[in-house]
Amino acid sequence: MKQIASAFLFLGILYAQDAAPSADVHDSAAPKALEGEKNYDLPIQRVGPDDLLSVSVADCPELTRNFRVTSDGTLRLPLLKERIPAKDKLPGEIENEIAAALVNEQLLVRPVVSVSVVEYRSLPVSVLGAVRHPTTFQAAGEVTLLDALTRADGLSPEAGPEILISRAGQPLEHIPVKGLIDLADPSLNIRLRGGEEVRVPETGKIYVIGNVKKTGAFPMTDGVDTTVLKMVAMTEGLLPYTNKEAYIYRREPGKTDRSEIQVPLTQIMEHKSPDVHLQANDILYIPDSRGKRLTAETIRTVTGFGVQTATGILVWK
């Protein structure tokens, strides 16, 4: 009886050993992500330089780990003399390339190869300019212009009327903000495939200083004429003892200094003279009754200060 019991015990141990997974097989067959690397379920698309690939070759631990695609678009793999071309290939195509190389170099007879993408770095999209948080991300999968703006947390209040998209070797593309967002025109929500720079220029500003209640750098409203009266309204009105004349300081094309344009402010306010239109980056100076003009140094200070601050600029009276 003791011999029979011992035999059953021996068989039970053998069964348990066969059923338990082998630690060596598990470690060699399952490639691990490199430390600090992202390992998400990424869409299948063509590979490019600097992408990180997970390679698994059955019964070959030397080739079962993560490999980074080199800057010239190839893979350097241990044991293989020749580099594996990877640029612009799908993971399945790279599997075939590796398998063929293993057979040609007489390393394996029937290699079983698996390749997947751990991280994309070859498809950068940069979102810059008047957005809340400028960012650069990888265009993995279906990525549209609205997706890119969402990743940047949307447009900032200073955003201008259009979005500029540049691609290498292609003309600059202009996308109107109103059509994309307000009108939700699907034709403007273009797909981004990587390599694009999405830039949102700030809207033009009008600088208003002098004898007004609220000085500042005021954004121009898209599609609406910006005039002296509208700027006065945005400054919440004039202070007492305002001069009858105001001055616009405007940079003309090809000139370094701004030209001075005298404006009949009182007559405009009384509707005795037509309102005067303003252009982006104009300085509207409304002096007090002393009628002091701005110097060139003061003008440079006004524009420099206005560019560096979100609200308000210095007050000259």
C-alpha positions as CSV (number, residue, x, y, z in Angstrom):
1,M,0.0,0.0,0.0
2,K,2.8,2.4,0.8
3,Q,4.4,1.7,-2.6
4,I,1.0,2.4,-4.3
5,A,0.6,5.7,-2.4
6,S,4.2,6.7,-3.2
7,A,3.5,6.1,-6.9
8,F,0.4,8.3,-6.9
9,L,2.3,11.0,-5.1
10,F,5.1,10.9,-7.7
11,L,2.5,11.1,-10.6
12,G,0.8,14.1,-8.9
13,I,4.1,16.0,-8.7
14,L,4.8,15.3,-12.4
15,Y,1.3,16.6,-13.3
16,A,1.8,19.8,-11.3
17,Q,5.1,20.4,-13.0
18,D,3.7,19.9,-16.5
19,A,0.7,22.2,-15.7
20,A,2.7,25.1,-14.2
21,P,3.9,27.7,-16.8
22,S,7.6,27.9,-17.4
23,A,9.2,31.1,-16.2
24,D,11.9,31.0,-18.8
25,V,9.4,30.7,-21.7
26,H,7.3,33.5,-20.3
27,D,10.3,35.9,-19.9
28,S,11.7,35.2,-23.4
29,A,8.4,35.3,-25.3
30,A,6.8,38.4,-23.9
31,P,8.7,41.6,-24.8
32,K,8.6,44.3,-22.2
33,A,8.3,48.0,-22.8
34,L,11.4,50.0,-22.1
35,E,11.5,51.9,-18.9
36,G,9.6,55.2,-19.3
37,E,8.1,54.2,-22.7
38,K,4.4,54.4,-23.3
39,N,2.7,51.1,-24.2
40,Y,-0.8,51.8,-25.4
41,D,-2.9,49.9,-27.9
42,L,-1.9,51.9,-31.0
43,P,-3.6,51.8,-34.4
44,I,-1.8,49.9,-37.2
45,Q,-0.2,52.3,-39.6
46,R,3.1,52.8,-41.4
47,V,6.3,53.0,-39.4
48,G,8.8,55.8,-39.5
49,P,12.1,56.8,-38.0
50,D,12.4,56.8,-34.2
51,D,9.3,54.7,-33.8
52,L,9.6,52.0,-31.1
53,L,8.7,48.5,-32.2
54,S,8.0,45.4,-30.1
55,V,9.6,42.3,-31.9
56,S,8.9,38.7,-30.9
57,V,10.6,35.7,-32.5
58,A,9.6,32.3,-31.2
59,D,12.5,30.4,-29.5
60,C,14.9,33.4,-30.0
61,P,15.1,35.5,-26.9
62,E,17.9,37.7,-28.5
63,L,15.3,39.1,-30.9
64,T,12.4,39.2,-28.5
65,R,12.3,42.7,-27.1
66,N,11.8,46.4,-28.1
67,F,13.8,48.0,-30.9
68,R,13.9,51.7,-32.0
69,V,13.8,52.4,-35.7
70,T,16.9,54.3,-36.6
71,S,17.0,57.8,-38.2
72,D,17.5,56.2,-41.6
73,G,14.4,54.1,-41.2
74,T,16.0,50.7,-40.6
75,L,16.1,48.2,-37.7
76,R,19.4,46.9,-36.3
77,L,18.7,43.5,-34.9
78,P,21.1,41.1,-33.0
79,L,22.3,38.0,-34.9
80,L,21.4,39.6,-38.3
81,K,24.1,41.0,-40.5
82,E,21.8,43.1,-42.7
83,R,19.6,45.9,-41.4
84,I,15.8,45.4,-41.8
85,P,14.0,48.2,-43.8
86,A,11.2,49.5,-41.7
87,K,10.3,53.0,-43.0
88,D,6.9,53.4,-44.6
89,K,6.1,49.7,-43.9
90,L,3.3,48.2,-41.9
91,P,4.1,46.0,-38.9
92,G,3.0,42.9,-40.9
93,E,5.4,43.8,-43.7
94,I,8.3,44.2,-41.2
95,E,7.4,40.7,-39.8
96,N,8.0,39.3,-43.3
97,E,11.2,41.2,-43.7
98,I,12.6,39.8,-40.4
99,A,11.5,36.2,-41.2
100,A,13.1,36.3,-44.7
101,A,16.3,37.6,-43.2
102,L,16.4,34.8,-40.6
103,V,15.9,32.2,-43.3
104,N,18.4,33.8,-45.7
105,E,21.1,33.9,-43.0
106,Q,20.3,30.3,-42.1
107,L,19.5,31.2,-38.5
108,L,16.0,29.7,-38.4
109,V,14.1,27.4,-40.8
110,R,10.5,28.4,-40.1
111,P,10.7,31.6,-38.0
112,V,7.5,32.8,-36.2
113,V,7.8,36.6,-36.0
114,S,5.4,39.2,-34.5
115,V,5.9,43.0,-34.7
116,S,3.8,45.7,-33.1
117,V,4.2,49.4,-32.5
118,V,4.9,50.5,-28.9
119,E,5.3,54.2,-29.5
120,Y,5.2,56.5,-32.5
121,R,7.7,59.4,-32.8
122,S,7.7,59.8,-36.6
123,L,4.3,61.6,-36.9
124,P,4.6,64.8,-34.9
125,V,2.0,67.5,-35.1
126,S,2.8,70.9,-33.4
127,V,0.1,73.3,-32.3
128,L,1.4,76.8,-31.7
129,G,0.3,80.4,-31.4
130,A,-2.9,81.6,-29.8
131,V,-4.0,78.4,-28.2
132,R,-4.4,77.8,-24.4
133,H,-1.6,75.2,-24.2
134,P,0.8,74.8,-27.2
135,T,1.6,71.2,-27.6
136,T,3.3,68.6,-29.9
137,F,1.8,65.1,-30.2
138,Q,1.9,62.1,-32.4
139,A,-0.8,61.7,-35.1
140,A,-1.5,58.1,-34.4
141,G,-4.8,56.9,-36.0
142,E,-7.5,59.3,-37.3
143,V,-6.5,62.8,-36.2
144,T,-8.3,65.9,-37.4
145,L,-7.7,69.6,-37.1
146,L,-10.3,69.9,-34.3
147,D,-8.6,67.0,-32.5
148,A,-5.3,68.9,-32.6
149,L,-7.0,72.1,-31.2
150,T,-8.7,70.0,-28.5
151,R,-5.3,68.6,-27.4
152,A,-4.1,72.3,-27.1
153,D,-7.2,73.0,-24.9
154,G,-8.8,75.1,-27.5
155,L,-8.2,78.6,-28.9
156,S,-7.2,81.5,-26.6
157,P,-9.1,84.7,-26.5
158,E,-6.4,86.3,-28.6
159,A,-6.9,83.9,-31.5
160,G,-7.2,85.5,-34.9
161,P,-9.7,84.8,-37.7
162,E,-7.7,82.0,-39.4
163,I,-5.6,78.9,-38.7
164,L,-2.4,78.3,-40.7
165,I,-1.3,74.7,-41.5
166,S,2.1,74.1,-43.0
167,R,3.5,70.8,-44.4
168,A,6.9,70.2,-45.8
169,G,7.0,70.8,-49.5
170,Q,3.4,72.0,-49.7
171,P,1.8,75.5,-49.8
172,L,0.6,77.1,-46.6
173,E,-3.1,76.3,-46.0
174,H,-5.5,78.8,-44.5
175,I,-8.5,77.6,-42.5
176,P,-11.1,80.2,-41.3
177,V,-11.9,79.8,-37.6
178,K,-15.5,80.9,-38.2
179,G,-16.2,78.2,-40.8
180,L,-14.4,75.5,-38.8
181,I,-15.9,76.1,-35.4
182,D,-19.0,78.4,-35.7
183,L,-20.3,76.9,-39.0
184,A,-18.9,73.4,-38.3
185,D,-18.0,73.0,-42.0
186,P,-16.7,69.3,-42.2
187,S,-14.6,70.1,-45.3
188,L,-12.4,72.4,-43.1
189,N,-11.8,69.8,-40.4
190,I,-9.0,68.3,-42.4
191,R,-7.1,65.1,-41.5
192,L,-3.6,65.4,-40.0
193,R,-1.2,62.7,-40.9
194,G,2.0,63.8,-39.0
195,G,4.6,66.4,-39.9
196,E,2.2,69.4,-39.8
197,E,2.6,72.6,-37.9
198,V,-0.8,74.1,-36.9
199,R,-0.3,77.8,-36.1
200,V,-3.0,80.1,-34.8
201,P,-1.9,83.8,-35.2
202,E,-3.2,86.3,-32.7
203,T,-5.7,88.8,-33.9
204,G,-4.6,92.3,-34.6
205,K,-4.7,94.8,-31.7
206,I,-5.4,98.5,-31.4
207,Y,-3.6,100.3,-28.6
208,V,-5.6,103.1,-27.0
209,I,-3.9,105.4,-24.4
210,G,-4.4,108.8,-23.0
211,N,-7.4,110.6,-21.5
212,V,-9.8,107.7,-21.5
213,K,-11.2,105.6,-18.6
214,K,-9.7,102.4,-19.6
215,T,-6.5,102.2,-21.6
216,G,-5.3,98.9,-23.2
217,A,-4.5,96.8,-26.2
218,F,-7.9,95.9,-27.6
219,P,-8.3,93.0,-30.1
220,M,-9.9,93.7,-33.5
221,T,-13.2,92.0,-34.1
222,D,-13.3,89.7,-37.0
223,G,-15.5,90.9,-39.9
224,V,-16.4,94.2,-38.0
225,D,-14.9,97.6,-38.9
226,T,-12.8,99.0,-36.1
227,T,-13.2,102.8,-35.8
228,V,-12.3,105.6,-33.4
229,L,-15.8,105.7,-32.0
230,K,-15.8,102.0,-31.3
231,M,-12.5,102.2,-29.6
232,V,-13.7,105.0,-27.4
233,A,-16.7,102.9,-26.5
234,M,-14.4,100.0,-25.6
235,T,-12.4,102.2,-23.3
236,E,-15.6,103.1,-21.4
237,G,-15.6,106.7,-22.6
238,L,-13.5,109.9,-22.3
239,L,-12.2,111.6,-19.2
240,P,-12.9,115.3,-18.5
241,Y,-10.7,117.9,-20.2
242,T,-10.1,115.8,-23.3
243,N,-8.4,117.5,-26.3
244,K,-10.5,118.2,-29.4
245,E,-8.0,116.4,-31.5
246,A,-6.7,112.8,-31.3
247,Y,-3.8,111.1,-33.0
248,I,-3.3,107.8,-34.8
249,Y,0.2,106.5,-35.0
250,R,0.5,104.0,-37.8
251,R,3.4,102.0,-39.2
252,E,3.4,102.4,-43.0
253,P,4.9,99.7,-45.2
254,G,8.6,100.1,-45.8
255,K,9.0,102.8,-43.1
256,T,10.7,102.3,-39.7
257,D,8.9,105.2,-37.9
258,R,5.2,105.5,-37.5
259,S,3.3,108.3,-39.3
260,E,1.1,110.6,-37.3
261,I,-2.5,111.0,-38.4
262,Q,-4.5,113.8,-36.8
263,V,-8.2,113.0,-36.0
264,P,-11.0,115.5,-35.3
265,L,-12.2,113.7,-32.2
266,T,-14.8,116.2,-31.0
267,Q,-16.4,116.5,-34.4
268,I,-16.5,112.7,-34.7
269,M,-18.1,112.4,-31.3
270,E,-20.7,115.1,-32.3
271,H,-21.3,113.3,-35.7
272,K,-20.1,116.3,-37.6
273,S,-17.2,114.5,-39.2
274,P,-17.1,110.9,-40.5
275,D,-15.7,108.2,-38.2
276,V,-12.1,107.1,-38.9
277,H,-11.2,103.5,-39.5
278,L,-8.3,101.9,-37.7
279,Q,-5.9,99.2,-38.7
280,A,-4.1,96.4,-36.8
281,N,-1.4,97.7,-34.5
282,D,-2.5,101.3,-34.7
283,I,-1.9,103.5,-31.6
284,L,-4.9,105.7,-30.9
285,Y,-3.7,108.5,-28.6
286,I,-6.3,110.8,-27.0
287,P,-4.6,113.6,-25.1
288,D,-6.0,115.9,-22.5
289,S,-6.5,119.6,-23.1
290,R,-2.8,120.2,-23.2
291,G,-2.6,118.4,-26.5
292,K,0.8,116.8,-25.9
293,R,2.0,114.6,-28.7
294,L,3.7,111.2,-28.3
295,T,7.5,111.0,-28.9
296,A,9.0,108.1,-30.9
297,E,10.4,106.6,-27.7
298,T,7.0,106.6,-26.1
299,I,5.5,104.9,-29.1
300,R,8.1,102.1,-29.0
301,T,7.4,101.7,-25.3
302,V,3.6,101.5,-25.9
303,T,3.8,98.8,-28.5
304,G,6.5,96.8,-26.6
305,F,4.5,96.9,-23.4
306,G,1.2,96.0,-25.2
307,V,2.8,92.9,-26.8
308,Q,4.0,91.6,-23.4
309,T,0.7,92.0,-21.5
310,A,-2.7,90.5,-21.9
311,T,-4.7,93.5,-20.7
312,G,-3.9,97.2,-20.5
313,I,-0.9,99.3,-21.3
314,L,0.7,102.4,-19.8
315,V,-1.2,105.6,-19.5
316,W,0.1,108.9,-20.9
317,K,-1.8,112.2,-20.3
